[in-house]
Amino acid sequence: MVKGNLTITLYEGVLTRNTELWGKMDPYAVFKHNNAVHKSHVDDDAGFTPKWKDTHFDFVIKEANEQIHVDILD
């Protein structure tokens, strides 16, 4: 039985380490829930403070204790 839908809005991130040798970082976010994987667009040359305007991800939640995993990658 489906308990409901969850919408996550991604606004910005704060990265703690530099992963680039040359230039600025180009980060993106990945949300994983069960078999669903949602990936944001790449924020080119964002450095340590990427921003995503009005980026929404929808998930179907079946149980109250389900987890959504978030990674911000470069």
PDB file of N, H, CA, C and O in Angstrom:
ATOM      1  N   MET A   1       0.840  -1.179   0.000  1.00  0.00           N
ATOM      2  CA  MET A   1       0.000   0.000   0.000  1.00  0.00           C
ATOM      3  C   MET A   1       0.890   1.248   0.000  1.00  0.00           C
ATOM      4  O   MET A   1       1.832   1.344   0.786  1.00  0.00           O
ATOM      5  N   VAL A   2       0.589   2.184  -0.871  1.00  0.00           N
ATOM      6  H   VAL A   2      -0.176   2.105  -1.510  1.00  0.00           H
ATOM      7  CA  VAL A   2       1.359   3.415  -0.976  1.00  0.00           C
ATOM      8  C   VAL A   2       0.930   4.380   0.112  1.00  0.00           C
ATOM      9  O   VAL A   2      -0.256   4.670   0.267  1.00  0.00           O
ATOM     10  N   LYS A   3       1.912   4.880   0.870  1.00  0.00           N
ATOM     11  H   LYS A   3       2.876   4.644   0.744  1.00  0.00           H
ATOM     12  CA  LYS A   3       1.625   5.866   1.913  1.00  0.00           C
ATOM     13  C   LYS A   3       1.527   7.264   1.328  1.00  0.00           C
ATOM     14  O   LYS A   3       0.751   8.083   1.820  1.00  0.00           O
ATOM     15  N   GLY A   4       2.310   7.558   0.272  1.00  0.00           N
ATOM     16  H   GLY A   4       2.941   6.892  -0.128  1.00  0.00           H
ATOM     17  CA  GLY A   4       2.240   8.885  -0.310  1.00  0.00           C
ATOM     18  C   GLY A   4       3.408   9.191  -1.222  1.00  0.00           C
ATOM     19  O   GLY A   4       4.254   8.338  -1.491  1.00  0.00           O
ATOM     20  N   ASN A   5       3.435  10.414  -1.689  1.00  0.00           N
ATOM     21  H   ASN A   5       2.748  11.107  -1.471  1.00  0.00           H
ATOM     22  CA  ASN A   5       4.503  10.896  -2.561  1.00  0.00           C
ATOM     23  C   ASN A   5       5.355  11.904  -1.810  1.00  0.00           C
ATOM     24  O   ASN A   5       4.858  12.647  -0.964  1.00  0.00           O
ATOM     25  N   LEU A   6       6.635  11.921  -2.127  1.00  0.00           N
ATOM     26  H   LEU A   6       7.038  11.317  -2.815  1.00  0.00           H
ATOM     27  CA  LEU A   6       7.565  12.860  -1.524  1.00  0.00           C
ATOM     28  C   LEU A   6       8.248  13.637  -2.635  1.00  0.00           C
ATOM     29  O   LEU A   6       8.788  13.038  -3.566  1.00  0.00           O
ATOM     30  N   THR A   7       8.234  14.957  -2.551  1.00  0.00           N
ATOM     31  H   THR A   7       7.796  15.442  -1.795  1.00  0.00           H
ATOM     32  CA  THR A   7       8.949  15.802  -3.498  1.00  0.00           C
ATOM     33  C   THR A   7      10.094  16.486  -2.768  1.00  0.00           C
ATOM     34  O   THR A   7       9.890  17.135  -1.742  1.00  0.00           O
ATOM     35  N   ILE A   8      11.301  16.334  -3.306  1.00  0.00           N
ATOM     36  H   ILE A   8      11.466  15.807  -4.140  1.00  0.00           H
ATOM     37  CA  ILE A   8      12.488  16.977  -2.754  1.00  0.00           C
ATOM     38  C   ILE A   8      12.901  18.078  -3.716  1.00  0.00           C
ATOM     39  O   ILE A   8      13.019  17.846  -4.919  1.00  0.00           O
ATOM     40  N   THR A   9      13.120  19.276  -3.186  1.00  0.00           N
ATOM     41  H   THR A   9      13.024  19.464  -2.209  1.00  0.00           H
ATOM     42  CA  THR A   9      13.590  20.405  -3.992  1.00  0.00           C
ATOM     43  C   THR A   9      15.041  20.678  -3.641  1.00  0.00           C
ATOM     44  O   THR A   9      15.374  20.914  -2.479  1.00  0.00           O
ATOM     45  N   LEU A  10      15.891  20.645  -4.635  1.00  0.00           N
ATOM     46  H   LEU A  10      15.620  20.453  -5.579  1.00  0.00           H
ATOM     47  CA  LEU A  10      17.325  20.865  -4.465  1.00  0.00           C
ATOM     48  C   LEU A  10      17.636  22.325  -4.784  1.00  0.00           C
ATOM     49  O   LEU A  10      17.353  22.795  -5.886  1.00  0.00           O
ATOM     50  N   TYR A  11      18.219  23.041  -3.825  1.00  0.00           N
ATOM     51  H   TYR A  11      18.449  22.659  -2.930  1.00  0.00           H
ATOM     52  CA  TYR A  11      18.556  24.446  -4.015  1.00  0.00           C
ATOM     53  C   TYR A  11      20.059  24.667  -4.167  1.00  0.00           C
ATOM     54  O   TYR A  11      20.511  25.260  -5.146  1.00  0.00           O
ATOM     55  N   GLU A  12      20.827  24.185  -3.192  1.00  0.00           N
ATOM     56  H   GLU A  12      20.459  23.702  -2.397  1.00  0.00           H
ATOM     57  CA  GLU A  12      22.270  24.428  -3.229  1.00  0.00           C
ATOM     58  C   GLU A  12      22.997  23.390  -2.400  1.00  0.00           C
ATOM     59  O   GLU A  12      22.384  22.649  -1.631  1.00  0.00           O
ATOM     60  N   GLY A  13      24.299  23.342  -2.561  1.00  0.00           N
ATOM     61  H   GLY A  13      24.798  23.943  -3.186  1.00  0.00           H
ATOM     62  CA  GLY A  13      25.139  22.443  -1.793  1.00  0.00           C
ATOM     63  C   GLY A  13      26.376  23.173  -1.307  1.00  0.00           C
ATOM     64  O   GLY A  13      26.732  24.234  -1.821  1.00  0.00           O
ATOM     65  N   VAL A  14      27.024  22.593  -0.316  1.00  0.00           N
ATOM     66  H   VAL A  14      26.735  21.731   0.101  1.00  0.00           H
ATOM     67  CA  VAL A  14      28.292  23.124   0.180  1.00  0.00           C
ATOM     68  C   VAL A  14      29.267  21.954   0.216  1.00  0.00           C
ATOM     69  O   VAL A  14      29.087  21.006   0.980  1.00  0.00           O
ATOM     70  N   LEU A  15      30.296  22.029  -0.614  1.00  0.00           N
ATOM     71  H   LEU A  15      30.443  22.799  -1.235  1.00  0.00           H
ATOM     72  CA  LEU A  15      31.281  20.956  -0.689  1.00  0.00           C
ATOM     73  C   LEU A  15      32.450  21.273   0.234  1.00  0.00           C
ATOM     74  O   LEU A  15      32.814  22.436   0.414  1.00  0.00           O
ATOM     75  N   THR A  16      33.032  20.238   0.813  1.00  0.00           N
ATOM     76  H   THR A  16      32.736  19.294   0.667  1.00  0.00           H
ATOM     77  CA  THR A  16      34.076  20.440   1.818  1.00  0.00           C
ATOM     78  C   THR A  16      35.489  20.196   1.306  1.00  0.00           C
ATOM     79  O   THR A  16      36.458  20.531   1.988  1.00  0.00           O
ATOM     80  N   ARG A  17      35.620  19.614   0.110  1.00  0.00           N
ATOM     81  H   ARG A  17      34.833  19.342  -0.443  1.00  0.00           H
ATOM     82  CA  ARG A  17      36.975  19.386  -0.405  1.00  0.00           C
ATOM     83  C   ARG A  17      36.993  19.571  -1.919  1.00  0.00           C
ATOM     84  O   ARG A  17      35.980  19.384  -2.594  1.00  0.00           O
ATOM     85  N   ASN A  18      38.134  19.933  -2.427  1.00  0.00           N
ATOM     86  H   ASN A  18      38.956  20.085  -1.879  1.00  0.00           H
ATOM     87  CA  ASN A  18      38.310  20.161  -3.851  1.00  0.00           C
ATOM     88  C   ASN A  18      38.661  18.848  -4.538  1.00  0.00           C
ATOM     89  O   ASN A  18      39.555  18.131  -4.090  1.00  0.00           O
ATOM     90  N   THR A  19      37.972  18.535  -5.608  1.00  0.00           N
ATOM     91  H   THR A  19      37.246  19.118  -5.972  1.00  0.00           H
ATOM     92  CA  THR A  19      38.231  17.295  -6.344  1.00  0.00           C
ATOM     93  C   THR A  19      38.860  17.553  -7.713  1.00  0.00           C
ATOM     94  O   THR A  19      39.074  16.618  -8.484  1.00  0.00           O
ATOM     95  N   GLU A  20      39.152  18.796  -8.011  1.00  0.00           N
ATOM     96  H   GLU A  20      38.979  19.556  -7.384  1.00  0.00           H
ATOM     97  CA  GLU A  20      39.726  19.167  -9.309  1.00  0.00           C
ATOM     98  C   GLU A  20      41.174  19.623  -9.159  1.00  0.00           C
ATOM     99  O   GLU A  20      41.517  20.328  -8.210  1.00  0.00           O
ATOM    100  N   LEU A  21      42.009  19.218 -10.093  1.00  0.00           N
ATOM    101  H   LEU A  21      41.730  18.645 -10.864  1.00  0.00           H
ATOM    102  CA  LEU A  21      43.379  19.716 -10.121  1.00  0.00           C
ATOM    103  C   LEU A  21      43.452  21.047 -10.867  1.00  0.00           C
ATOM    104  O   LEU A  21      44.221  21.934 -10.498  1.00  0.00           O
ATOM    105  N   TRP A  22      42.638  21.178 -11.926  1.00  0.00           N
ATOM    106  H   TRP A  22      42.013  20.457 -12.226  1.00  0.00           H
ATOM    107  CA  TRP A  22      42.621  22.389 -12.749  1.00  0.00           C
ATOM    108  C   TRP A  22      41.185  22.870 -12.864  1.00  0.00           C
ATOM    109  O   TRP A  22      40.275  22.068 -13.077  1.00  0.00           O
ATOM    110  N   GLY A  23      40.981  24.141 -12.727  1.00  0.00           N
ATOM    111  H   GLY A  23      41.720  24.792 -12.554  1.00  0.00           H
ATOM    112  CA  GLY A  23      39.653  24.711 -12.913  1.00  0.00           C
ATOM    113  C   GLY A  23      38.747  24.501 -11.716  1.00  0.00           C
ATOM    114  O   GLY A  23      39.169  23.998 -10.674  1.00  0.00           O
ATOM    115  N   LYS A  24      37.493  24.894 -11.883  1.00  0.00           N
ATOM    116  H   LYS A  24      37.150  25.303 -12.729  1.00  0.00           H
ATOM    117  CA  LYS A  24      36.510  24.756 -10.815  1.00  0.00           C
ATOM    118  C   LYS A  24      35.769  23.435 -10.941  1.00  0.00           C
ATOM    119  O   LYS A  24      35.731  22.827 -12.010  1.00  0.00           O
ATOM    120  N   MET A  25      35.187  23.007  -9.849  1.00  0.00           N
ATOM    121  H   MET A  25      35.218  23.501  -8.980  1.00  0.00           H
ATOM    122  CA  MET A  25      34.431  21.763  -9.831  1.00  0.00           C
ATOM    123  C   MET A  25      33.098  21.933 -10.550  1.00  0.00           C
ATOM    124  O   MET A  25      32.541  23.030 -10.589  1.00  0.00           O
ATOM    125  N   ASP A  26      32.590  20.842 -11.117  1.00  0.00           N
ATOM    126  H   ASP A  26      33.042  19.950 -11.085  1.00  0.00           H
ATOM    127  CA  ASP A  26      31.312  20.800 -11.823  1.00  0.00           C
ATOM    128  C   ASP A  26      30.393  19.791 -11.119  1.00  0.00           C
ATOM    129  O   ASP A  26      30.170  18.700 -11.644  1.00  0.00           O
ATOM    130  N   PRO A  27      29.864  20.134  -9.953  1.00  0.00           N
ATOM    131  CA  PRO A  27      29.118  19.158  -9.159  1.00  0.00           C
ATOM    132  C   PRO A  27      27.695  18.898  -9.667  1.00  0.00           C
ATOM    133  O   PRO A  27      27.096  19.709 -10.373  1.00  0.00           O
ATOM    134  N   TYR A  28      27.192  17.735  -9.276  1.00  0.00           N
ATOM    135  H   TYR A  28      27.679  17.076  -8.703  1.00  0.00           H
ATOM    136  CA  TYR A  28      25.807  17.347  -9.514  1.00  0.00           C
ATOM    137  C   TYR A  28      25.365  16.489  -8.333  1.00  0.00           C
ATOM    138  O   TYR A  28      26.202  15.958  -7.602  1.00  0.00           O
ATOM    139  N   ALA A  29      24.072  16.355  -8.147  1.00  0.00           N
ATOM    140  H   ALA A  29      23.393  16.786  -8.740  1.00  0.00           H
ATOM    141  CA  ALA A  29      23.528  15.587  -7.025  1.00  0.00           C
ATOM    142  C   ALA A  29      22.829  14.337  -7.543  1.00  0.00           C
ATOM    143  O   ALA A  29      22.232  14.340  -8.619  1.00  0.00           O
ATOM    144  N   VAL A  30      22.916  13.266  -6.754  1.00  0.00           N
ATOM    145  H   VAL A  30      23.401  13.263  -5.879  1.00  0.00           H
ATOM    146  CA  VAL A  30      22.242  12.012  -7.074  1.00  0.00           C
ATOM    147  C   VAL A  30      21.418  11.587  -5.867  1.00  0.00           C
ATOM    148  O   VAL A  30      21.937  11.490  -4.755  1.00  0.00           O
ATOM    149  N   PHE A  31      20.129  11.332  -6.091  1.00  0.00           N
ATOM    150  H   PHE A  31      19.707  11.410  -6.994  1.00  0.00           H
ATOM    151  CA  PHE A  31      19.213  10.850  -5.059  1.00  0.00           C
ATOM    152  C   PHE A  31      18.835   9.416  -5.408  1.00  0.00           C
ATOM    153  O   PHE A  31      18.450   9.132  -6.542  1.00  0.00           O
ATOM    154  N   LYS A  32      18.945   8.506  -4.429  1.00  0.00           N
ATOM    155  H   LYS A  32      19.258   8.737  -3.507  1.00  0.00           H
ATOM    156  CA  LYS A  32      18.617   7.097  -4.658  1.00  0.00           C
ATOM    157  C   LYS A  32      17.592   6.634  -3.634  1.00  0.00           C
ATOM    158  O   LYS A  32      17.724   6.873  -2.433  1.00  0.00           O
ATOM    159  N   HIS A  33      16.569   5.966  -4.147  1.00  0.00           N
ATOM    160  H   HIS A  33      16.462   5.772  -5.122  1.00  0.00           H
ATOM    161  CA  HIS A  33      15.525   5.408  -3.288  1.00  0.00           C
ATOM    162  C   HIS A  33      15.038   4.116  -3.930  1.00  0.00           C
ATOM    163  O   HIS A  33      14.494   4.129  -5.034  1.00  0.00           O
ATOM    164  N   ASN A  34      15.238   2.996  -3.232  1.00  0.00           N
ATOM    165  H   ASN A  34      15.680   2.985  -2.336  1.00  0.00           H
ATOM    166  CA  ASN A  34      14.916   1.679  -3.796  1.00  0.00           C
ATOM    167  C   ASN A  34      15.555   1.554  -5.170  1.00  0.00           C
ATOM    168  O   ASN A  34      16.778   1.645  -5.270  1.00  0.00           O
ATOM    169  N   ASN A  35      14.790   1.352  -6.225  1.00  0.00           N
ATOM    170  H   ASN A  35      13.796   1.279  -6.144  1.00  0.00           H
ATOM    171  CA  ASN A  35      15.358   1.221  -7.572  1.00  0.00           C
ATOM    172  C   ASN A  35      15.360   2.531  -8.348  1.00  0.00           C
ATOM    173  O   ASN A  35      15.819   2.567  -9.490  1.00  0.00           O
ATOM    174  N   ALA A  36      14.864   3.594  -7.760  1.00  0.00           N
ATOM    175  H   ALA A  36      14.491   3.565  -6.832  1.00  0.00           H
ATOM    176  CA  ALA A  36      14.797   4.888  -8.442  1.00  0.00           C
ATOM    177  C   ALA A  36      16.073   5.684  -8.197  1.00  0.00           C
ATOM    178  O   ALA A  36      16.549   5.789  -7.067  1.00  0.00           O
ATOM    179  N   VAL A  37      16.612   6.238  -9.268  1.00  0.00           N
ATOM    180  H   VAL A  37      16.224   6.152 -10.186  1.00  0.00           H
ATOM    181  CA  VAL A  37      17.788   7.100  -9.182  1.00  0.00           C
ATOM    182  C   VAL A  37      17.472   8.387  -9.939  1.00  0.00           C
ATOM    183  O   VAL A  37      17.117   8.346 -11.117  1.00  0.00           O
ATOM    184  N   HIS A  38      17.601   9.526  -9.265  1.00  0.00           N
ATOM    185  H   HIS A  38      17.889   9.559  -8.308  1.00  0.00           H
ATOM    186  CA  HIS A  38      17.381  10.826  -9.888  1.00  0.00           C
ATOM    187  C   HIS A  38      18.682  11.620  -9.817  1.00  0.00           C
ATOM    188  O   HIS A  38      19.319  11.697  -8.767  1.00  0.00           O
ATOM    189  N   LYS A  39      19.067  12.206 -10.945  1.00  0.00           N
ATOM    190  H   LYS A  39      18.550  12.143 -11.799  1.00  0.00           H
ATOM    191  CA  LYS A  39      20.318  12.955 -11.029  1.00  0.00           C
ATOM    192  C   LYS A  39      20.011  14.389 -11.456  1.00  0.00           C
ATOM    193  O   LYS A  39      19.238  14.615 -12.387  1.00  0.00           O
ATOM    194  N   SER A  40      20.617  15.346 -10.775  1.00  0.00           N
ATOM    195  H   SER A  40      21.246  15.162 -10.019  1.00  0.00           H
ATOM    196  CA  SER A  40      20.439  16.756 -11.141  1.00  0.00           C
ATOM    197  C   SER A  40      21.302  17.085 -12.354  1.00  0.00           C
ATOM    198  O   SER A  40      22.126  16.276 -12.781  1.00  0.00           O
ATOM    199  N   HIS A  41      21.106  18.267 -12.897  1.00  0.00           N
ATOM    200  H   HIS A  41      20.437  18.924 -12.551  1.00  0.00           H
ATOM    201  CA  HIS A  41      22.001  18.735 -13.948  1.00  0.00           C
ATOM    202  C   HIS A  41      23.341  19.131 -13.309  1.00  0.00           C
ATOM    203  O   HIS A  41      23.413  19.362 -12.102  1.00  0.00           O
ATOM    204  N   VAL A  42      24.366  19.206 -14.103  1.00  0.00           N
ATOM    205  H   VAL A  42      24.307  19.019 -15.084  1.00  0.00           H
ATOM    206  CA  VAL A  42      25.694  19.603 -13.638  1.00  0.00           C
ATOM    207  C   VAL A  42      25.726  21.123 -13.532  1.00  0.00           C
ATOM    208  O   VAL A  42      25.318  21.823 -14.458  1.00  0.00           O
ATOM    209  N   ASP A  43      26.213  21.632 -12.400  1.00  0.00           N
ATOM    210  H   ASP A  43      26.545  21.063 -11.647  1.00  0.00           H
ATOM    211  CA  ASP A  43      26.384  23.072 -12.229  1.00  0.00           C
ATOM    212  C   ASP A  43      27.824  23.403 -12.612  1.00  0.00           C
ATOM    213  O   ASP A  43      28.731  23.319 -11.784  1.00  0.00           O
ATOM    214  N   ASP A  44      28.025  23.778 -13.867  1.00  0.00           N
ATOM    215  H   ASP A  44      27.288  23.846 -14.541  1.00  0.00           H
ATOM    216  CA  ASP A  44      29.368  24.023 -14.411  1.00  0.00           C
ATOM    217  C   ASP A  44      30.106  25.123 -13.662  1.00  0.00           C
ATOM    218  O   ASP A  44      29.549  26.181 -13.369  1.00  0.00           O
ATOM    219  N   ASP A  45      31.367  24.852 -13.359  1.00  0.00           N
ATOM    220  H   ASP A  45      31.820  23.993 -13.597  1.00  0.00           H
ATOM    221  CA  ASP A  45      32.272  25.812 -12.698  1.00  0.00           C
ATOM    222  C   ASP A  45      31.699  26.372 -11.403  1.00  0.00           C
ATOM    223  O   ASP A  45      31.921  27.542 -11.089  1.00  0.00           O
ATOM    224  N   ALA A  46      30.973  25.567 -10.652  1.00  0.00           N
ATOM    225  H   ALA A  46      30.792  24.617 -10.906  1.00  0.00           H
ATOM    226  CA  ALA A  46      30.320  26.037  -9.425  1.00  0.00           C
ATOM    227  C   ALA A  46      31.262  26.099  -8.238  1.00  0.00           C
ATOM    228  O   ALA A  46      31.001  26.824  -7.277  1.00  0.00           O
ATOM    229  N   GLY A  47      32.345  25.355  -8.290  1.00  0.00           N
ATOM    230  H   GLY A  47      32.557  24.766  -9.070  1.00  0.00           H
ATOM    231  CA  GLY A  47      33.261  25.345  -7.154  1.00  0.00           C
ATOM    232  C   GLY A  47      32.646  24.674  -5.935  1.00  0.00           C
ATOM    233  O   GLY A  47      32.002  23.631  -6.048  1.00  0.00           O
ATOM    234  N   PHE A  48      32.848  25.278  -4.768  1.00  0.00           N
ATOM    235  H   PHE A  48      33.371  26.126  -4.675  1.00  0.00           H
ATOM    236  CA  PHE A  48      32.391  24.686  -3.505  1.00  0.00           C
ATOM    237  C   PHE A  48      30.919  24.959  -3.199  1.00  0.00           C
ATOM    238  O   PHE A  48      30.372  24.375  -2.264  1.00  0.00           O
ATOM    239  N   THR A  49      30.269  25.834  -3.967  1.00  0.00           N
ATOM    240  H   THR A  49      30.714  26.308  -4.727  1.00  0.00           H
ATOM    241  CA  THR A  49      28.889  26.219  -3.646  1.00  0.00           C
ATOM    242  C   THR A  49      27.965  26.092  -4.863  1.00  0.00           C
ATOM    243  O   THR A  49      27.525  27.101  -5.413  1.00  0.00           O
ATOM    244  N   PRO A  50      27.671  24.861  -5.284  1.00  0.00           N
ATOM    245  CA  PRO A  50      26.770  24.691  -6.425  1.00  0.00           C
ATOM    246  C   PRO A  50      25.352  25.133  -6.080  1.00  0.00           C
ATOM    247  O   PRO A  50      24.913  25.034  -4.935  1.00  0.00           O
ATOM    248  N   LYS A  51      24.648  25.624  -7.100  1.00  0.00           N
ATOM    249  H   LYS A  51      25.005  25.704  -8.031  1.00  0.00           H
ATOM    250  CA  LYS A  51      23.258  26.048  -6.918  1.00  0.00           C
ATOM    251  C   LYS A  51      22.413  25.451  -8.038  1.00  0.00           C
ATOM    252  O   LYS A  51      22.800  25.472  -9.206  1.00  0.00           O
ATOM    253  N   TRP A  52      21.275  24.928  -7.669  1.00  0.00           N
ATOM    254  H   TRP A  52      20.960  24.910  -6.721  1.00  0.00           H
ATOM    255  CA  TRP A  52      20.327  24.376  -8.625  1.00  0.00           C
ATOM    256  C   TRP A  52      19.000  25.087  -8.391  1.00  0.00           C
ATOM    257  O   TRP A  52      18.456  25.024  -7.289  1.00  0.00           O
ATOM    258  N   LYS A  53      18.478  25.751  -9.391  1.00  0.00           N
ATOM    259  H   LYS A  53      18.920  25.803 -10.286  1.00  0.00           H
ATOM    260  CA  LYS A  53      17.229  26.499  -9.222  1.00  0.00           C
ATOM    261  C   LYS A  53      16.040  25.612  -9.576  1.00  0.00           C
ATOM    262  O   LYS A  53      15.974  25.042 -10.665  1.00  0.00           O
ATOM    263  N   ASP A  54      15.114  25.507  -8.645  1.00  0.00           N
ATOM    264  H   ASP A  54      15.168  25.970  -7.760  1.00  0.00           H
ATOM    265  CA  ASP A  54      13.858  24.791  -8.874  1.00  0.00           C
ATOM    266  C   ASP A  54      14.055  23.396  -9.458  1.00  0.00           C
ATOM    267  O   ASP A  54      13.371  23.022 -10.411  1.00  0.00           O
ATOM    268  N   THR A  55      14.971  22.636  -8.902  1.00  0.00           N
ATOM    269  H   THR A  55      15.526  22.940  -8.128  1.00  0.00           H
ATOM    270  CA  THR A  55      15.171  21.255  -9.309  1.00  0.00           C
ATOM    271  C   THR A  55      14.395  20.363  -8.353  1.00  0.00           C
ATOM    272  O   THR A  55      14.673  20.343  -7.154  1.00  0.00           O
ATOM    273  N   HIS A  56      13.420  19.623  -8.882  1.00  0.00           N
ATOM    274  H   HIS A  56      13.195  19.639  -9.856  1.00  0.00           H
ATOM    275  CA  HIS A  56      12.526  18.807  -8.050  1.00  0.00           C
ATOM    276  C   HIS A  56      12.674  17.327  -8.405  1.00  0.00           C
ATOM    277  O   HIS A  56      12.849  16.961  -9.568  1.00  0.00           O
ATOM    278  N   PHE A  57      12.600  16.490  -7.372  1.00  0.00           N
ATOM    279  H   PHE A  57      12.459  16.787  -6.428  1.00  0.00           H
ATOM    280  CA  PHE A  57      12.637  15.043  -7.555  1.00  0.00           C
ATOM    281  C   PHE A  57      11.451  14.445  -6.812  1.00  0.00           C
ATOM    282  O   PHE A  57      11.213  14.780  -5.652  1.00  0.00           O
ATOM    283  N   ASP A  58      10.706  13.564  -7.471  1.00  0.00           N
ATOM    284  H   ASP A  58      10.899  13.292  -8.413  1.00  0.00           H
ATOM    285  CA  ASP A  58       9.523  12.938  -6.871  1.00  0.00           C
ATOM    286  C   ASP A  58       9.795  11.472  -6.571  1.00  0.00           C
ATOM    287  O   ASP A  58      10.370  10.752  -7.388  1.00  0.00           O
ATOM    288  N   PHE A  59       9.375  11.041  -5.391  1.00  0.00           N
ATOM    289  H   PHE A  59       8.908  11.625  -4.727  1.00  0.00           H
ATOM    290  CA  PHE A  59       9.531   9.655  -4.958  1.00  0.00           C
ATOM    291  C   PHE A  59       8.203   9.139  -4.428  1.00  0.00           C
ATOM    292  O   PHE A  59       7.442   9.880  -3.805  1.00  0.00           O
ATOM    293  N   VAL A  60       7.927   7.856  -4.679  1.00  0.00           N
ATOM    294  H   VAL A  60       8.544   7.254  -5.185  1.00  0.00           H
ATOM    295  CA  VAL A  60       6.764   7.193  -4.099  1.00  0.00           C
ATOM    296  C   VAL A  60       7.235   6.480  -2.838  1.00  0.00           C
ATOM    297  O   VAL A  60       8.143   5.650  -2.888  1.00  0.00           O
ATOM    298  N   ILE A  61       6.619   6.804  -1.717  1.00  0.00           N
ATOM    299  H   ILE A  61       5.881   7.478  -1.676  1.00  0.00           H
ATOM    300  CA  ILE A  61       6.993   6.237  -0.423  1.00  0.00           C
ATOM    301  C   ILE A  61       5.930   5.220  -0.010  1.00  0.00           C
ATOM    302  O   ILE A  61       4.746   5.546   0.069  1.00  0.00           O
ATOM    303  N   LYS A  62       6.365   3.984   0.253  1.00  0.00           N
ATOM    304  H   LYS A  62       7.327   3.719   0.189  1.00  0.00           H
ATOM    305  CA  LYS A  62       5.430   2.921   0.639  1.00  0.00           C
ATOM    306  C   LYS A  62       5.420   2.663   2.134  1.00  0.00           C
ATOM    307  O   LYS A  62       4.399   2.259   2.691  1.00  0.00           O
ATOM    308  N   GLU A  63       6.544   2.892   2.781  1.00  0.00           N
ATOM    309  H   GLU A  63       7.373   3.220   2.329  1.00  0.00           H
ATOM    310  CA  GLU A  63       6.666   2.651   4.222  1.00  0.00           C
ATOM    311  C   GLU A  63       7.249   3.891   4.890  1.00  0.00           C
ATOM    312  O   GLU A  63       8.032   4.617   4.279  1.00  0.00           O
ATOM    313  N   ALA A  64       6.876   4.129   6.120  1.00  0.00           N
ATOM    314  H   ALA A  64       6.239   3.539   6.616  1.00  0.00           H
ATOM    315  CA  ALA A  64       7.309   5.330   6.837  1.00  0.00           C
ATOM    316  C   ALA A  64       8.814   5.365   7.094  1.00  0.00           C
ATOM    317  O   ALA A  64       9.375   6.448   7.259  1.00  0.00           O
ATOM    318  N   ASN A  65       9.480   4.217   7.133  1.00  0.00           N
ATOM    319  H   ASN A  65       9.024   3.337   6.999  1.00  0.00           H
ATOM    320  CA  ASN A  65      10.898   4.182   7.480  1.00  0.00           C
ATOM    321  C   ASN A  65      11.832   4.065   6.269  1.00  0.00           C
ATOM    322  O   ASN A  65      13.009   3.748   6.440  1.00  0.00           O
ATOM    323  N   GLU A  66      11.342   4.309   5.070  1.00  0.00           N
ATOM    324  H   GLU A  66      10.386   4.567   4.931  1.00  0.00           H
ATOM    325  CA  GLU A  66      12.190   4.222   3.889  1.00  0.00           C
ATOM    326  C   GLU A  66      13.222   5.338   3.876  1.00  0.00           C
ATOM    327  O   GLU A  66      12.976   6.436   4.377  1.00  0.00           O
ATOM    328  N   GLN A  67      14.381   5.044   3.296  1.00  0.00           N
ATOM    329  H   GLN A  67      14.581   4.153   2.889  1.00  0.00           H
ATOM    330  CA  GLN A  67      15.479   6.014   3.265  1.00  0.00           C
ATOM    331  C   GLN A  67      15.754   6.477   1.844  1.00  0.00           C
ATOM    332  O   GLN A  67      15.588   5.726   0.883  1.00  0.00           O
ATOM    333  N   ILE A  68      16.178   7.731   1.731  1.00  0.00           N
ATOM    334  H   ILE A  68      16.312   8.341   2.511  1.00  0.00           H
ATOM    335  CA  ILE A  68      16.629   8.282   0.468  1.00  0.00           C
ATOM    336  C   ILE A  68      18.087   8.685   0.659  1.00  0.00           C
ATOM    337  O   ILE A  68      18.418   9.426   1.584  1.00  0.00           O
ATOM    338  N   HIS A  69      18.955   8.193  -0.220  1.00  0.00           N
ATOM    339  H   HIS A  69      18.686   7.590  -0.972  1.00  0.00           H
ATOM    340  CA  HIS A  69      20.384   8.477  -0.115  1.00  0.00           C
ATOM    341  C   HIS A  69      20.725   9.611  -1.083  1.00  0.00           C
ATOM    342  O   HIS A  69      20.237   9.646  -2.213  1.00  0.00           O
ATOM    343  N   VAL A  70      21.571  10.536  -0.622  1.00  0.00           N
ATOM    344  H   VAL A  70      21.967  10.507   0.296  1.00  0.00           H
ATOM    345  CA  VAL A  70      21.944  11.707  -1.409  1.00  0.00           C
ATOM    346  C   VAL A  70      23.465  11.750  -1.509  1.00  0.00           C
ATOM    347  O   VAL A  70      24.163  11.606  -0.506  1.00  0.00           O
ATOM    348  N   ASP A  71      23.976  11.948  -2.730  1.00  0.00           N
ATOM    349  H   ASP A  71      23.408  12.065  -3.545  1.00  0.00           H
ATOM    350  CA  ASP A  71      25.401  12.155  -2.959  1.00  0.00           C
ATOM    351  C   ASP A  71      25.552  13.388  -3.832  1.00  0.00           C
ATOM    352  O   ASP A  71      24.798  13.573  -4.787  1.00  0.00           O
ATOM    353  N   ILE A  72      26.527  14.233  -3.507  1.00  0.00           N
ATOM    354  H   ILE A  72      27.140  14.082  -2.732  1.00  0.00           H
ATOM    355  CA  ILE A  72      26.892  15.329  -4.396  1.00  0.00           C
ATOM    356  C   ILE A  72      28.276  14.999  -4.921  1.00  0.00           C
ATOM    357  O   ILE A  72      29.234  14.874  -4.158  1.00  0.00           O
ATOM    358  N   LEU A  73      28.365  14.861  -6.239  1.00  0.00           N
ATOM    359  H   LEU A  73      27.586  14.963  -6.858  1.00  0.00           H
ATOM    360  CA  LEU A  73      29.588  14.373  -6.888  1.00  0.00           C
ATOM    361  C   LEU A  73      30.130  15.420  -7.834  1.00  0.00           C
ATOM    362  O   LEU A  73      29.459  16.393  -8.176  1.00  0.00           O
ATOM    363  N   ASP A  74      31.367  15.192  -8.248  1.00  0.00           N
ATOM    364  H   ASP A  74      31.912  14.401  -7.970  1.00  0.00           H
ATOM    365  CA  ASP A  74      31.998  16.071  -9.228  1.00  0.00           C
ATOM    366  C   ASP A  74      32.515  15.234 -10.366  1.00  0.00           C
ATOM    367  O   ASP A  74      33.089  15.769 -11.315  1.00  0.00           O
TER     368      ASP A  74
END
